[in-house]
């Protein structure tokens, strides 16, 4: 049964504290987990479609849309014609790391954990965040750009077409295999329904200001405060 370990911090299925050094990998979702925004919604704002796109995003994150790939294709199609400059503005002016993100990443790196950013969002943002934070691995979706504008489509990559929940799970398992560690030595942190598949195979699942469905299933649920509150149960 879930229990409140500290104000705004709920745990279930284990007895804290756990040793951070017993884990070898931490996987982060990006939008609304590592960062403060849903990038696709903010890009849509450039063409006056934020409300429409955000409604689809919210439903997908709550788990009300079964086909995540279809929901993302629908949202990206509404971005056709957006200039790349609008993405730059989102990154430079709207995107912020969520509180505690840098501290948690640093502490994990200091403890010897490798870091993975796995997102249903876009390489335009994940590539920059990986460089900024020194993250080791990433997987996300690539927007098609022609003549400096979005086409409303995504580009297939060597691993597949769209990074959905199943792909997040697969990437976590592939990364564990590459590192020669077991999935139970991984931490998975997210906020939406598409994070549940990777959270289900990780040794420690963490919900950060998450949707109800995710909070209910996570071993750690952070309801208030920053990502670094995870360090209250990992020493």
Beta strands, then each sheet from edge to edge (+ up, - down):
strand 1: 3-6
strand 2: 9-11
strand 3: 25-28
strand 4: 114-122
strand 5: 137-146
strand 6: 149-155
strand 7: 186-190
strand 8: 204-208
strand 9: 220-222
sheet 1: 1+ 2- 9+ 8+ 7+ 3+ 4+ 5+ 6-
end
